[in-house]
Amino acid sequence: MAAFLAIPVIAAEFVARKLISVAVANAVKSQIGVAPTIGFGSSPLLLQIAHGHLDAVTVSAKGARIGGLPPLSVSATLRDVHLRSITSLQGAIGSLTVTAAVPPAGVRDLLATPSCVESMPPGVLAALTRSPYVAIFPGRVDLLPPHGRAAEVRMRPWVAGDSVRFTITGLDLAGAPVSTAALAGARAQTFCHRSLGPLPFGISLRAASAATGALDLVFTGAGASFSPLG
């Protein structure tokens, strides 16, 4: 009998998860251009709704478009999500944290500008070409020629406002470090940055770091609204 009586509750839980998942997914898709995967964790959703808010909603997507950046893999956590209307599935997000991973090809696009790669010292640019090979390691981004190691430029990513910036930290030619003066000159004549366009849900760029194989960007925000229509 207990199992029989539990069936309506289980069905209601399933329906609630489906409806809210679709609403959040549509709202997110309207902002990033691709359909995300939505998760609610293991806590009963009906109980959270009864308390007036969802503790946490997770979002993940590949190929997302954010702020004019190349396609990204993103993951996000939406906390303290309030449903303003159960029937229309409109709501507000207390706070959210978004992590985006930019692959090497995307980082190359960020750096392939007249003020960055194209402003490298002539000998360095000749070796790298305007489309260098990008390798990303913990703490640094390396620019290398498409073939061989005639030159190597090491860069550190960082953030200023809503722009991603890269500072040259090392420069080798023919396998040997250049002089301190030559390194300073390369830094002075290059300005490697990308200002981001409008960001979804009012988020702001907070940090940039190089991890193994990707540039990780962290965004945070608070007080955003959502609806199934975006």
Buried (B, 14 or more C-beta within 10 A) or exposed (E): EEEEEEEEEEEEBEEBBEBBBEBBBBBBBBBBBBEBEBBBEEEBBBEBBEEEBBBBBBBBBEEBBBBEBBBBBBBBBBBBBEBEEEEEBBBBBBBBBBBBBBBBEBBBBBBBBEEBBEBBBEBBBEBBEEEBBBBBEEEBBBBBBEEEBBBBBBBBBBBEEBBBBBEBBBBBBEEEEBEEEBBEBBBEEBEBBBEBEEBBBBBBBBEBBBEEEBBBBBBEBBEBEBBBEE
